[in-house]
Amino acid sequence: MSVTLRGSVMVGASIERTWSALIDWHGQEDWIPMTTMRVIGERSTGIGTRIKAFHGLRLGPLPLGLIDNFVVTDWQQPTTVEVLHLGPYFTGVGLFELAFRGDEKTWVSVVEVFDLPLAKVTEVGARLANPVLHVGLQASLRTFARTVEQGA
C-alpha cells in the first residue's frame, strides 16, 4: 500500500536562501516536530548524501518512534532535491521542488510517496492517519517558511 502526502508553501525569501535552509539536514529539526537528523557518511550535499532521521521522542534512553534512512537521488541546485526512503519502517520517494516567484518569494512544494509493509494490516491505519499526516506536513512547511523568513 502507498500513501501520498502533498504540501506547499510560499516562502518570503530568495530561492537561494530557501534552498540553503531546505538542504540543511540538521536544521530540519527546527521545523519538523519530534525529529532528529544525522548525516551518515562523508557527503552532506548532493547525490549520494545519506541521512538517518528519527521521528518520535525519547523517554530517557528509550526511543519511541520510527527510524527513517534515506539517500539523496536527485540534486538540481537550487530547485530540486529528491530522496529515496530506504526503511526499515517504510520506503518510498520524497520530492522537494522550489520555484522562483520574485526577488524575495519562493514557492516550495513537497510530494512524499511512502510504501508501507504489510499492506492489509497497515491499510486501515494509513487511511486514518493520512489526514493527520497532511496537516502535520503543512504545519511543518509553514514553520519552515517562518524560519527561513526570519533568517534562522
CNS distance restraints for C-alpha pairs under 8 A (distance, minus, plus):
assign (resid   1 and name CA) (resid 115 and name CA) 5.71 0.50 0.50
assign (resid   1 and name CA) (resid 116 and name CA) 5.56 0.50 0.50
assign (resid   1 and name CA) (resid 117 and name CA) 7.35 0.50 0.50
assign (resid   1 and name CA) (resid 119 and name CA) 4.89 0.50 0.50
assign (resid   1 and name CA) (resid 120 and name CA) 7.80 0.50 0.50
assign (resid   1 and name CA) (resid 122 and name CA) 7.97 0.50 0.50
assign (resid   1 and name CA) (resid 123 and name CA) 6.61 0.50 0.50
assign (resid   2 and name CA) (resid 113 and name CA) 6.49 0.50 0.50
assign (resid   2 and name CA) (resid 114 and name CA) 5.36 0.50 0.50
assign (resid   2 and name CA) (resid 115 and name CA) 4.38 0.50 0.50
assign (resid   2 and name CA) (resid 116 and name CA) 6.11 0.50 0.50
assign (resid   3 and name CA) (resid 112 and name CA) 7.97 0.50 0.50
assign (resid   3 and name CA) (resid 113 and name CA) 5.61 0.50 0.50
assign (resid   3 and name CA) (resid 114 and name CA) 5.13 0.50 0.50
assign (resid   3 and name CA) (resid 115 and name CA) 6.53 0.50 0.50
assign (resid   3 and name CA) (resid 116 and name CA) 7.68 0.50 0.50
assign (resid   3 and name CA) (resid 126 and name CA) 7.14 0.50 0.50
assign (resid   3 and name CA) (resid 130 and name CA) 7.34 0.50 0.50
assign (resid   4 and name CA) (resid 111 and name CA) 7.05 0.50 0.50
assign (resid   4 and name CA) (resid 112 and name CA) 5.63 0.50 0.50
assign (resid   4 and name CA) (resid 113 and name CA) 4.41 0.50 0.50
assign (resid   4 and name CA) (resid 114 and name CA) 6.40 0.50 0.50
assign (resid   5 and name CA) (resid 110 and name CA) 7.84 0.50 0.50
assign (resid   5 and name CA) (resid 111 and name CA) 5.67 0.50 0.50
assign (resid   5 and name CA) (resid 112 and name CA) 5.07 0.50 0.50
assign (resid   5 and name CA) (resid 113 and name CA) 6.44 0.50 0.50
assign (resid   5 and name CA) (resid 130 and name CA) 7.73 0.50 0.50
assign (resid   5 and name CA) (resid 133 and name CA) 7.42 0.50 0.50
assign (resid   5 and name CA) (resid 134 and name CA) 6.02 0.50 0.50
assign (resid   5 and name CA) (resid 137 and name CA) 7.76 0.50 0.50
assign (resid   6 and name CA) (resid 109 and name CA) 7.47 0.50 0.50
assign (resid   6 and name CA) (resid 110 and name CA) 5.57 0.50 0.50
assign (resid   6 and name CA) (resid 111 and name CA) 4.56 0.50 0.50
assign (resid   6 and name CA) (resid 112 and name CA) 6.51 0.50 0.50
assign (resid   6 and name CA) (resid 134 and name CA) 7.02 0.50 0.50
assign (resid   6 and name CA) (resid 137 and name CA) 7.81 0.50 0.50
assign (resid   7 and name CA) (resid 109 and name CA) 5.78 0.50 0.50
assign (resid   7 and name CA) (resid 110 and name CA) 5.20 0.50 0.50
assign (resid   7 and name CA) (resid 111 and name CA) 6.70 0.50 0.50
assign (resid   7 and name CA) (resid 134 and name CA) 7.31 0.50 0.50
assign (resid   7 and name CA) (resid 137 and name CA) 6.39 0.50 0.50
assign (resid   7 and name CA) (resid 138 and name CA) 5.56 0.50 0.50
assign (resid   7 and name CA) (resid 141 and name CA) 7.45 0.50 0.50
assign (resid   8 and name CA) (resid 107 and name CA) 7.22 0.50 0.50
assign (resid   8 and name CA) (resid 108 and name CA) 5.39 0.50 0.50
assign (resid   8 and name CA) (resid 109 and name CA) 4.17 0.50 0.50
assign (resid   8 and name CA) (resid 110 and name CA) 6.09 0.50 0.50
assign (resid   8 and name CA) (resid 138 and name CA) 6.94 0.50 0.50
assign (resid   8 and name CA) (resid 141 and name CA) 6.89 0.50 0.50
assign (resid   9 and name CA) (resid 107 and name CA) 5.98 0.50 0.50
assign (resid   9 and name CA) (resid 108 and name CA) 5.36 0.50 0.50
assign (resid   9 and name CA) (resid 109 and name CA) 6.64 0.50 0.50
assign (resid   9 and name CA) (resid 138 and name CA) 7.79 0.50 0.50
assign (resid   9 and name CA) (resid 141 and name CA) 6.16 0.50 0.50
assign (resid   9 and name CA) (resid 142 and name CA) 6.48 0.50 0.50
assign (resid   9 and name CA) (resid 145 and name CA) 7.10 0.50 0.50
assign (resid  10 and name CA) (resid 105 and name CA) 6.74 0.50 0.50
assign (resid  10 and name CA) (resid 106 and name CA) 5.79 0.50 0.50
assign (resid  10 and name CA) (resid 107 and name CA) 4.59 0.50 0.50
assign (resid  10 and name CA) (resid 108 and name CA) 6.23 0.50 0.50
assign (resid  10 and name CA) (resid 145 and name CA) 7.06 0.50 0.50
assign (resid  11 and name CA) (resid  18 and name CA) 7.37 0.50 0.50
assign (resid  11 and name CA) (resid 104 and name CA) 7.92 0.50 0.50
assign (resid  11 and name CA) (resid 105 and name CA) 5.60 0.50 0.50
assign (resid  11 and name CA) (resid 106 and name CA) 5.12 0.50 0.50
assign (resid  11 and name CA) (resid 107 and name CA) 6.21 0.50 0.50
assign (resid  11 and name CA) (resid 108 and name CA) 7.24 0.50 0.50
assign (resid  11 and name CA) (resid 145 and name CA) 4.86 0.50 0.50
assign (resid  11 and name CA) (resid 146 and name CA) 7.60 0.50 0.50
assign (resid  11 and name CA) (resid 148 and name CA) 7.33 0.50 0.50
assign (resid  11 and name CA) (resid 149 and name CA) 6.87 0.50 0.50
assign (resid  12 and name CA) (resid 104 and name CA) 5.30 0.50 0.50
assign (resid  12 and name CA) (resid 105 and name CA) 4.61 0.50 0.50
assign (resid  12 and name CA) (resid 106 and name CA) 6.57 0.50 0.50
assign (resid  12 and name CA) (resid 145 and name CA) 7.17 0.50 0.50
assign (resid  12 and name CA) (resid 148 and name CA) 7.83 0.50 0.50
assign (resid  12 and name CA) (resid 149 and name CA) 5.67 0.50 0.50
assign (resid  13 and name CA) (resid  17 and name CA) 6.38 0.50 0.50
assign (resid  13 and name CA) (resid  18 and name CA) 6.29 0.50 0.50
assign (resid  13 and name CA) (resid 103 and name CA) 7.50 0.50 0.50
assign (resid  13 and name CA) (resid 104 and name CA) 4.21 0.50 0.50
assign (resid  13 and name CA) (resid 105 and name CA) 5.07 0.50 0.50
assign (resid  13 and name CA) (resid 106 and name CA) 6.28 0.50 0.50
assign (resid  13 and name CA) (resid 148 and name CA) 6.88 0.50 0.50
assign (resid  13 and name CA) (resid 149 and name CA) 5.81 0.50 0.50
assign (resid  14 and name CA) (resid  18 and name CA) 6.15 0.50 0.50
assign (resid  14 and name CA) (resid 100 and name CA) 7.61 0.50 0.50
assign (resid  14 and name CA) (resid 102 and name CA) 7.70 0.50 0.50
assign (resid  14 and name CA) (resid 103 and name CA) 5.81 0.50 0.50
assign (resid  14 and name CA) (resid 104 and name CA) 4.52 0.50 0.50
assign (resid  14 and name CA) (resid 105 and name CA) 5.72 0.50 0.50
assign (resid  14 and name CA) (resid 106 and name CA) 6.15 0.50 0.50
assign (resid  15 and name CA) (resid  19 and name CA) 5.93 0.50 0.50
assign (resid  15 and name CA) (resid  78 and name CA) 6.79 0.50 0.50
assign (resid  15 and name CA) (resid  79 and name CA) 7.85 0.50 0.50
assign (resid  15 and name CA) (resid  98 and name CA) 7.00 0.50 0.50
assign (resid  15 and name CA) (resid  99 and name CA) 7.18 0.50 0.50
assign (resid  15 and name CA) (resid 100 and name CA) 5.92 0.50 0.50
assign (resid  15 and name CA) (resid 104 and name CA) 7.65 0.50 0.50
assign (resid  15 and name CA) (resid 105 and name CA) 7.13 0.50 0.50
assign (resid  15 and name CA) (resid 106 and name CA) 5.37 0.50 0.50
assign (resid  16 and name CA) (resid  20 and name CA) 6.20 0.50 0.50
assign (resid  16 and name CA) (resid  78 and name CA) 6.22 0.50 0.50
assign (resid  17 and name CA) (resid  21 and name CA) 6.36 0.50 0.50
assign (resid  17 and name CA) (resid 148 and name CA) 7.30 0.50 0.50
assign (resid  18 and name CA) (resid  22 and name CA) 6.16 0.50 0.50
assign (resid  18 and name CA) (resid 106 and name CA) 7.13 0.50 0.50
assign (resid  18 and name CA) (resid 148 and name CA) 6.33 0.50 0.50
assign (resid  19 and name CA) (resid  23 and name CA) 6.23 0.50 0.50
assign (resid  19 and name CA) (resid  77 and name CA) 7.57 0.50 0.50
assign (resid  19 and name CA) (resid  78 and name CA) 5.61 0.50 0.50
assign (resid  19 and name CA) (resid  79 and name CA) 7.29 0.50 0.50
assign (resid  19 and name CA) (resid  98 and name CA) 7.49 0.50 0.50
assign (resid  20 and name CA) (resid  24 and name CA) 6.24 0.50 0.50
assign (resid  21 and name CA) (resid  27 and name CA) 7.17 0.50 0.50
assign (resid  21 and name CA) (resid  28 and name CA) 7.96 0.50 0.50
assign (resid  21 and name CA) (resid 148 and name CA) 6.58 0.50 0.50
assign (resid  22 and name CA) (resid  28 and name CA) 7.27 0.50 0.50
assign (resid  23 and name CA) (resid  45 and name CA) 7.50 0.50 0.50
assign (resid  24 and name CA) (resid  28 and name CA) 6.48 0.50 0.50
assign (resid  25 and name CA) (resid  29 and name CA) 7.81 0.50 0.50
assign (resid  25 and name CA) (resid  37 and name CA) 6.33 0.50 0.50
assign (resid  25 and name CA) (resid  38 and name CA) 7.34 0.50 0.50
assign (resid  25 and name CA) (resid  39 and name CA) 7.27 0.50 0.50
assign (resid  25 and name CA) (resid  51 and name CA) 7.85 0.50 0.50
assign (resid  26 and name CA) (resid  36 and name CA) 7.26 0.50 0.50
assign (resid  26 and name CA) (resid  37 and name CA) 5.26 0.50 0.50
assign (resid  26 and name CA) (resid  38 and name CA) 6.43 0.50 0.50
assign (resid  26 and name CA) (resid  39 and name CA) 7.81 0.50 0.50
assign (resid  27 and name CA) (resid  31 and name CA) 7.71 0.50 0.50
assign (resid  28 and name CA) (resid  32 and name CA) 5.91 0.50 0.50
assign (resid  28 and name CA) (resid  35 and name CA) 7.90 0.50 0.50
assign (resid  28 and name CA) (resid  36 and name CA) 7.97 0.50 0.50
assign (resid  28 and name CA) (resid  37 and name CA) 7.34 0.50 0.50
assign (resid  29 and name CA) (resid  33 and name CA) 6.88 0.50 0.50
assign (resid  29 and name CA) (resid  34 and name CA) 7.51 0.50 0.50
assign (resid  29 and name CA) (resid  35 and name CA) 5.43 0.50 0.50
assign (resid  29 and name CA) (resid  36 and name CA) 5.51 0.50 0.50
assign (resid  29 and name CA) (resid  37 and name CA) 6.67 0.50 0.50
assign (resid  30 and name CA) (resid 144 and name CA) 7.93 0.50 0.50
assign (resid  31 and name CA) (resid 140 and name CA) 5.52 0.50 0.50
assign (resid  31 and name CA) (resid 141 and name CA) 7.44 0.50 0.50
assign (resid  31 and name CA) (resid 143 and name CA) 5.43 0.50 0.50
assign (resid  31 and name CA) (resid 144 and name CA) 5.31 0.50 0.50
assign (resid  31 and name CA) (resid 147 and name CA) 7.54 0.50 0.50
assign (resid  32 and name CA) (resid 140 and name CA) 5.42 0.50 0.50
assign (resid  33 and name CA) (resid 140 and name CA) 7.32 0.50 0.50
assign (resid  34 and name CA) (resid  55 and name CA) 5.68 0.50 0.50
assign (resid  34 and name CA) (resid  56 and name CA) 5.12 0.50 0.50
assign (resid  34 and name CA) (resid  57 and name CA) 6.06 0.50 0.50
assign (resid  35 and name CA) (resid  53 and name CA) 6.74 0.50 0.50
assign (resid  35 and name CA) (resid  54 and name CA) 5.51 0.50 0.50
assign (resid  35 and name CA) (resid  55 and name CA) 4.52 0.50 0.50
assign (resid  35 and name CA) (resid  56 and name CA) 6.27 0.50 0.50
assign (resid  35 and name CA) (resid  57 and name CA) 7.93 0.50 0.50
assign (resid  36 and name CA) (resid  53 and name CA) 5.61 0.50 0.50
assign (resid  36 and name CA) (resid  54 and name CA) 5.26 0.50 0.50
assign (resid  36 and name CA) (resid  55 and name CA) 6.76 0.50 0.50
assign (resid  37 and name CA) (resid  51 and name CA) 6.77 0.50 0.50
assign (resid  37 and name CA) (resid  52 and name CA) 5.90 0.50 0.50
assign (resid  37 and name CA) (resid  53 and name CA) 4.43 0.50 0.50
assign (resid  37 and name CA) (resid  54 and name CA) 6.55 0.50 0.50
assign (resid  38 and name CA) (resid  51 and name CA) 5.61 0.50 0.50
assign (resid  38 and name CA) (resid  52 and name CA) 5.27 0.50 0.50
assign (resid  38 and name CA) (resid  53 and name CA) 6.31 0.50 0.50
assign (resid  39 and name CA) (resid  43 and name CA) 7.82 0.50 0.50
assign (resid  39 and name CA) (resid  44 and name CA) 6.39 0.50 0.50
assign (resid  39 and name CA) (resid  49 and name CA) 7.41 0.50 0.50
assign (resid  39 and name CA) (resid  50 and name CA) 5.88 0.50 0.50
assign (resid  39 and name CA) (resid  51 and name CA) 4.45 0.50 0.50
assign (resid  39 and name CA) (resid  52 and name CA) 6.37 0.50 0.50
assign (resid  40 and name CA) (resid  49 and name CA) 7.63 0.50 0.50
assign (resid  40 and name CA) (resid  50 and name CA) 5.29 0.50 0.50
assign (resid  40 and name CA) (resid  51 and name CA) 5.46 0.50 0.50
assign (resid  40 and name CA) (resid  52 and name CA) 6.70 0.50 0.50
assign (resid  41 and name CA) (resid  49 and name CA) 7.50 0.50 0.50
assign (resid  41 and name CA) (resid  50 and name CA) 6.66 0.50 0.50
assign (resid  42 and name CA) (resid  49 and name CA) 7.98 0.50 0.50
assign (resid  43 and name CA) (resid  48 and name CA) 7.10 0.50 0.50
assign (resid  43 and name CA) (resid  49 and name CA) 5.12 0.50 0.50
assign (resid  43 and name CA) (resid  50 and name CA) 7.42 0.50 0.50
assign (resid  44 and name CA) (resid  49 and name CA) 5.46 0.50 0.50
assign (resid  44 and name CA) (resid  50 and name CA) 7.61 0.50 0.50
assign (resid  45 and name CA) (resid  49 and name CA) 5.84 0.50 0.50
assign (resid  46 and name CA) (resid  72 and name CA) 6.84 0.50 0.50
assign (resid  46 and name CA) (resid  74 and name CA) 7.60 0.50 0.50
assign (resid  46 and name CA) (resid  75 and name CA) 5.61 0.50 0.50
assign (resid  47 and name CA) (resid  71 and name CA) 7.74 0.50 0.50
assign (resid  47 and name CA) (resid  72 and name CA) 5.00 0.50 0.50
assign (resid  47 and name CA) (resid  73 and name CA) 5.23 0.50 0.50
assign (resid  47 and name CA) (resid  74 and name CA) 5.70 0.50 0.50
assign (resid  47 and name CA) (resid  75 and name CA) 5.84 0.50 0.50
assign (resid  48 and name CA) (resid  71 and name CA) 5.91 0.50 0.50
assign (resid  48 and name CA) (resid  72 and name CA) 5.27 0.50 0.50
assign (resid  48 and name CA) (resid  73 and name CA) 6.37 0.50 0.50
assign (resid  49 and name CA) (resid  71 and name CA) 5.56 0.50 0.50
assign (resid  49 and name CA) (resid  72 and name CA) 5.29 0.50 0.50
assign (resid  50 and name CA) (resid  69 and name CA) 7.44 0.50 0.50
assign (resid  50 and name CA) (resid  70 and name CA) 5.84 0.50 0.50
assign (resid  50 and name CA) (resid  71 and name CA) 4.40 0.50 0.50
assign (resid  50 and name CA) (resid  72 and name CA) 6.58 0.50 0.50
assign (resid  51 and name CA) (resid  69 and name CA) 5.86 0.50 0.50
assign (resid  51 and name CA) (resid  70 and name CA) 5.44 0.50 0.50
assign (resid  51 and name CA) (resid  71 and name CA) 6.28 0.50 0.50
assign (resid  52 and name CA) (resid  67 and name CA) 7.00 0.50 0.50
assign (resid  52 and name CA) (resid  68 and name CA) 5.85 0.50 0.50
assign (resid  52 and name CA) (resid  69 and name CA) 4.55 0.50 0.50
assign (resid  52 and name CA) (resid  70 and name CA) 6.56 0.50 0.50
assign (resid  53 and name CA) (resid  67 and name CA) 5.78 0.50 0.50
assign (resid  53 and name CA) (resid  68 and name CA) 4.95 0.50 0.50
assign (resid  53 and name CA) (resid  69 and name CA) 6.21 0.50 0.50
assign (resid  54 and name CA) (resid  65 and name CA) 6.87 0.50 0.50
assign (resid  54 and name CA) (resid  66 and name CA) 5.76 0.50 0.50
assign (resid  54 and name CA) (resid  67 and name CA) 4.67 0.50 0.50
assign (resid  54 and name CA) (resid  68 and name CA) 6.18 0.50 0.50
assign (resid  55 and name CA) (resid  65 and name CA) 5.42 0.50 0.50
assign (resid  55 and name CA) (resid  66 and name CA) 5.25 0.50 0.50
assign (resid  55 and name CA) (resid  67 and name CA) 6.46 0.50 0.50
assign (resid  55 and name CA) (resid  68 and name CA) 7.53 0.50 0.50
assign (resid  56 and name CA) (resid  63 and name CA) 7.27 0.50 0.50
assign (resid  56 and name CA) (resid  64 and name CA) 5.61 0.50 0.50
assign (resid  56 and name CA) (resid  65 and name CA) 4.03 0.50 0.50
assign (resid  56 and name CA) (resid  66 and name CA) 6.43 0.50 0.50
assign (resid  57 and name CA) (resid  63 and name CA) 6.05 0.50 0.50
assign (resid  57 and name CA) (resid  64 and name CA) 5.41 0.50 0.50
assign (resid  57 and name CA) (resid  65 and name CA) 6.34 0.50 0.50
assign (resid  58 and name CA) (resid  62 and name CA) 5.47 0.50 0.50
assign (resid  58 and name CA) (resid  63 and name CA) 4.39 0.50 0.50
assign (resid  58 and name CA) (resid  64 and name CA) 5.76 0.50 0.50
assign (resid  59 and name CA) (resid  63 and name CA) 6.39 0.50 0.50
assign (resid  59 and name CA) (resid  64 and name CA) 7.37 0.50 0.50
assign (resid  66 and name CA) (resid  89 and name CA) 6.88 0.50 0.50
assign (resid  67 and name CA) (resid  87 and name CA) 7.46 0.50 0.50
assign (resid  67 and name CA) (resid  88 and name CA) 6.96 0.50 0.50
assign (resid  67 and name CA) (resid  89 and name CA) 7.06 0.50 0.50
assign (resid  68 and name CA) (resid  85 and name CA) 6.74 0.50 0.50
assign (resid  68 and name CA) (resid  86 and name CA) 7.20 0.50 0.50
assign (resid  68 and name CA) (resid  87 and name CA) 5.85 0.50 0.50
assign (resid  68 and name CA) (resid  88 and name CA) 6.93 0.50 0.50
assign (resid  68 and name CA) (resid  89 and name CA) 7.23 0.50 0.50
assign (resid  68 and name CA) (resid  90 and name CA) 7.62 0.50 0.50
assign (resid  69 and name CA) (resid  85 and name CA) 5.93 0.50 0.50
assign (resid  69 and name CA) (resid  86 and name CA) 5.36 0.50 0.50
assign (resid  69 and name CA) (resid  87 and name CA) 5.76 0.50 0.50
assign (resid  69 and name CA) (resid  88 and name CA) 7.36 0.50 0.50
assign (resid  70 and name CA) (resid  83 and name CA) 6.28 0.50 0.50
assign (resid  70 and name CA) (resid  84 and name CA) 5.35 0.50 0.50
assign (resid  70 and name CA) (resid  85 and name CA) 4.29 0.50 0.50
assign (resid  70 and name CA) (resid  86 and name CA) 5.30 0.50 0.50
assign (resid  70 and name CA) (resid  87 and name CA) 7.61 0.50 0.50
assign (resid  71 and name CA) (resid  83 and name CA) 5.42 0.50 0.50
assign (resid  71 and name CA) (resid  84 and name CA) 5.38 0.50 0.50
assign (resid  71 and name CA) (resid  85 and name CA) 6.77 0.50 0.50
assign (resid  71 and name CA) (resid  86 and name CA) 7.57 0.50 0.50
assign (resid  72 and name CA) (resid  81 and name CA) 7.10 0.50 0.50
assign (resid  72 and name CA) (resid  82 and name CA) 5.81 0.50 0.50
assign (resid  72 and name CA) (resid  83 and name CA) 4.32 0.50 0.50
assign (resid  72 and name CA) (resid  84 and name CA) 6.42 0.50 0.50
assign (resid  73 and name CA) (resid  81 and name CA) 7.66 0.50 0.50
assign (resid  73 and name CA) (resid  82 and name CA) 5.55 0.50 0.50
assign (resid  73 and name CA) (resid  83 and name CA) 5.33 0.50 0.50
assign (resid  73 and name CA) (resid  84 and name CA) 6.46 0.50 0.50
assign (resid  74 and name CA) (resid  80 and name CA) 7.20 0.50 0.50
assign (resid  74 and name CA) (resid  81 and name CA) 5.43 0.50 0.50
assign (resid  74 and name CA) (resid  82 and name CA) 4.87 0.50 0.50
assign (resid  74 and name CA) (resid  83 and name CA) 7.01 0.50 0.50
assign (resid  75 and name CA) (resid  80 and name CA) 5.75 0.50 0.50
assign (resid  75 and name CA) (resid  81 and name CA) 4.67 0.50 0.50
assign (resid  75 and name CA) (resid  82 and name CA) 6.66 0.50 0.50
assign (resid  76 and name CA) (resid  80 and name CA) 4.90 0.50 0.50
assign (resid  76 and name CA) (resid  81 and name CA) 6.39 0.50 0.50
assign (resid  77 and name CA) (resid  81 and name CA) 7.73 0.50 0.50
assign (resid  78 and name CA) (resid  98 and name CA) 7.18 0.50 0.50
assign (resid  79 and name CA) (resid  97 and name CA) 5.46 0.50 0.50
assign (resid  79 and name CA) (resid  98 and name CA) 4.59 0.50 0.50
assign (resid  79 and name CA) (resid  99 and name CA) 6.43 0.50 0.50
assign (resid  80 and name CA) (resid  95 and name CA) 7.33 0.50 0.50
assign (resid  80 and name CA) (resid  96 and name CA) 5.75 0.50 0.50
assign (resid  80 and name CA) (resid  97 and name CA) 4.65 0.50 0.50
assign (resid  80 and name CA) (resid  98 and name CA) 6.38 0.50 0.50
assign (resid  81 and name CA) (resid  95 and name CA) 6.09 0.50 0.50
assign (resid  81 and name CA) (resid  96 and name CA) 5.35 0.50 0.50
assign (resid  81 and name CA) (resid  97 and name CA) 6.72 0.50 0.50
assign (resid  82 and name CA) (resid  93 and name CA) 7.11 0.50 0.50
assign (resid  82 and name CA) (resid  94 and name CA) 5.57 0.50 0.50
assign (resid  82 and name CA) (resid  95 and name CA) 4.45 0.50 0.50
assign (resid  82 and name CA) (resid  96 and name CA) 6.22 0.50 0.50
assign (resid  83 and name CA) (resid  93 and name CA) 5.73 0.50 0.50
assign (resid  83 and name CA) (resid  94 and name CA) 5.09 0.50 0.50
assign (resid  83 and name CA) (resid  95 and name CA) 6.54 0.50 0.50
assign (resid  84 and name CA) (resid  91 and name CA) 7.29 0.50 0.50
assign (resid  84 and name CA) (resid  92 and name CA) 5.81 0.50 0.50
assign (resid  84 and name CA) (resid  93 and name CA) 4.69 0.50 0.50
assign (resid  84 and name CA) (resid  94 and name CA) 6.44 0.50 0.50
assign (resid  85 and name CA) (resid  90 and name CA) 7.07 0.50 0.50
assign (resid  85 and name CA) (resid  91 and name CA) 4.69 0.50 0.50
assign (resid  85 and name CA) (resid  92 and name CA) 5.02 0.50 0.50
assign (resid  85 and name CA) (resid  93 and name CA) 5.94 0.50 0.50
assign (resid  85 and name CA) (resid  94 and name CA) 7.47 0.50 0.50
assign (resid  85 and name CA) (resid 114 and name CA) 7.96 0.50 0.50
assign (resid  86 and name CA) (resid  90 and name CA) 7.09 0.50 0.50
assign (resid  86 and name CA) (resid  91 and name CA) 5.04 0.50 0.50
assign (resid  86 and name CA) (resid  92 and name CA) 7.19 0.50 0.50
assign (resid  87 and name CA) (resid  91 and name CA) 5.05 0.50 0.50
assign (resid  89 and name CA) (resid 116 and name CA) 7.33 0.50 0.50
assign (resid  89 and name CA) (resid 117 and name CA) 7.36 0.50 0.50
assign (resid  90 and name CA) (resid 114 and name CA) 6.26 0.50 0.50
assign (resid  90 and name CA) (resid 115 and name CA) 5.76 0.50 0.50
assign (resid  90 and name CA) (resid 116 and name CA) 5.10 0.50 0.50
assign (resid  90 and name CA) (resid 117 and name CA) 6.65 0.50 0.50
assign (resid  91 and name CA) (resid 114 and name CA) 5.61 0.50 0.50
assign (resid  91 and name CA) (resid 115 and name CA) 5.17 0.50 0.50
assign (resid  91 and name CA) (resid 116 and name CA) 6.83 0.50 0.50
assign (resid  92 and name CA) (resid 112 and name CA) 7.43 0.50 0.50
assign (resid  92 and name CA) (resid 113 and name CA) 5.41 0.50 0.50
assign (resid  92 and name CA) (resid 114 and name CA) 4.43 0.50 0.50
assign (resid  92 and name CA) (resid 115 and name CA) 5.45 0.50 0.50
assign (resid  93 and name CA) (resid 112 and name CA) 5.84 0.50 0.50
assign (resid  93 and name CA) (resid 113 and name CA) 5.37 0.50 0.50
assign (resid  93 and name CA) (resid 114 and name CA) 6.67 0.50 0.50
assign (resid  94 and name CA) (resid 110 and name CA) 7.26 0.50 0.50
assign (resid  94 and name CA) (resid 111 and name CA) 5.78 0.50 0.50
assign (resid  94 and name CA) (resid 112 and name CA) 4.28 0.50 0.50
assign (resid  94 and name CA) (resid 113 and name CA) 6.38 0.50 0.50
assign (resid  95 and name CA) (resid 110 and name CA) 5.66 0.50 0.50
assign (resid  95 and name CA) (resid 111 and name CA) 5.25 0.50 0.50
assign (resid  95 and name CA) (resid 112 and name CA) 6.35 0.50 0.50
assign (resid  96 and name CA) (resid 108 and name CA) 7.09 0.50 0.50
assign (resid  96 and name CA) (resid 109 and name CA) 5.84 0.50 0.50
assign (resid  96 and name CA) (resid 110 and name CA) 4.64 0.50 0.50
assign (resid  96 and name CA) (resid 111 and name CA) 6.74 0.50 0.50
assign (resid  97 and name CA) (resid 108 and name CA) 5.75 0.50 0.50
assign (resid  97 and name CA) (resid 109 and name CA) 5.30 0.50 0.50
assign (resid  97 and name CA) (resid 110 and name CA) 6.49 0.50 0.50
assign (resid  98 and name CA) (resid 106 and name CA) 6.39 0.50 0.50
assign (resid  98 and name CA) (resid 107 and name CA) 5.56 0.50 0.50
assign (resid  98 and name CA) (resid 108 and name CA) 4.64 0.50 0.50
assign (resid  98 and name CA) (resid 109 and name CA) 6.57 0.50 0.50
assign (resid  99 and name CA) (resid 106 and name CA) 5.55 0.50 0.50
assign (resid  99 and name CA) (resid 107 and name CA) 5.02 0.50 0.50
assign (resid  99 and name CA) (resid 108 and name CA) 6.60 0.50 0.50
assign (resid 100 and name CA) (resid 105 and name CA) 6.52 0.50 0.50
assign (resid 100 and name CA) (resid 106 and name CA) 4.93 0.50 0.50
assign (resid 100 and name CA) (resid 107 and name CA) 6.58 0.50 0.50
assign (resid 101 and name CA) (resid 105 and name CA) 4.97 0.50 0.50
assign (resid 101 and name CA) (resid 106 and name CA) 5.24 0.50 0.50
assign (resid 101 and name CA) (resid 107 and name CA) 6.58 0.50 0.50
assign (resid 102 and name CA) (resid 106 and name CA) 7.19 0.50 0.50
assign (resid 116 and name CA) (resid 122 and name CA) 7.07 0.50 0.50
assign (resid 117 and name CA) (resid 122 and name CA) 7.28 0.50 0.50
assign (resid 118 and name CA) (resid 122 and name CA) 6.03 0.50 0.50
assign (resid 119 and name CA) (resid 123 and name CA) 5.56 0.50 0.50
assign (resid 120 and name CA) (resid 124 and name CA) 7.66 0.50 0.50
assign (resid 121 and name CA) (resid 125 and name CA) 7.87 0.50 0.50
assign (resid 122 and name CA) (resid 126 and name CA) 5.88 0.50 0.50
assign (resid 123 and name CA) (resid 127 and name CA) 6.16 0.50 0.50
assign (resid 124 and name CA) (resid 128 and name CA) 6.30 0.50 0.50
assign (resid 125 and name CA) (resid 129 and name CA) 6.00 0.50 0.50
assign (resid 126 and name CA) (resid 130 and name CA) 5.78 0.50 0.50
assign (resid 127 and name CA) (resid 131 and name CA) 7.85 0.50 0.50
assign (resid 128 and name CA) (resid 132 and name CA) 7.86 0.50 0.50
assign (resid 129 and name CA) (resid 133 and name CA) 6.10 0.50 0.50
assign (resid 130 and name CA) (resid 134 and name CA) 6.19 0.50 0.50
assign (resid 131 and name CA) (resid 135 and name CA) 6.32 0.50 0.50
assign (resid 132 and name CA) (resid 136 and name CA) 6.15 0.50 0.50
assign (resid 133 and name CA) (resid 137 and name CA) 6.06 0.50 0.50
assign (resid 134 and name CA) (resid 138 and name CA) 6.23 0.50 0.50
assign (resid 135 and name CA) (resid 139 and name CA) 6.12 0.50 0.50
assign (resid 136 and name CA) (resid 140 and name CA) 6.11 0.50 0.50
assign (resid 137 and name CA) (resid 141 and name CA) 6.25 0.50 0.50
assign (resid 138 and name CA) (resid 142 and name CA) 6.28 0.50 0.50
assign (resid 139 and name CA) (resid 143 and name CA) 6.27 0.50 0.50
assign (resid 140 and name CA) (resid 144 and name CA) 6.08 0.50 0.50
assign (resid 141 and name CA) (resid 145 and name CA) 6.18 0.50 0.50
assign (resid 142 and name CA) (resid 146 and name CA) 6.34 0.50 0.50
assign (resid 143 and name CA) (resid 147 and name CA) 6.07 0.50 0.50
assign (resid 144 and name CA) (resid 148 and name CA) 6.18 0.50 0.50
assign (resid 145 and name CA) (resid 149 and name CA) 6.04 0.50 0.50
assign (resid 146 and name CA) (resid 150 and name CA) 6.06 0.50 0.50
assign (resid 147 and name CA) (resid 151 and name CA) 6.35 0.50 0.50
assign (resid 147 and name CA) (resid 152 and name CA) 5.45 0.50 0.50
assign (resid 148 and name CA) (resid 152 and name CA) 6.05 0.50 0.50
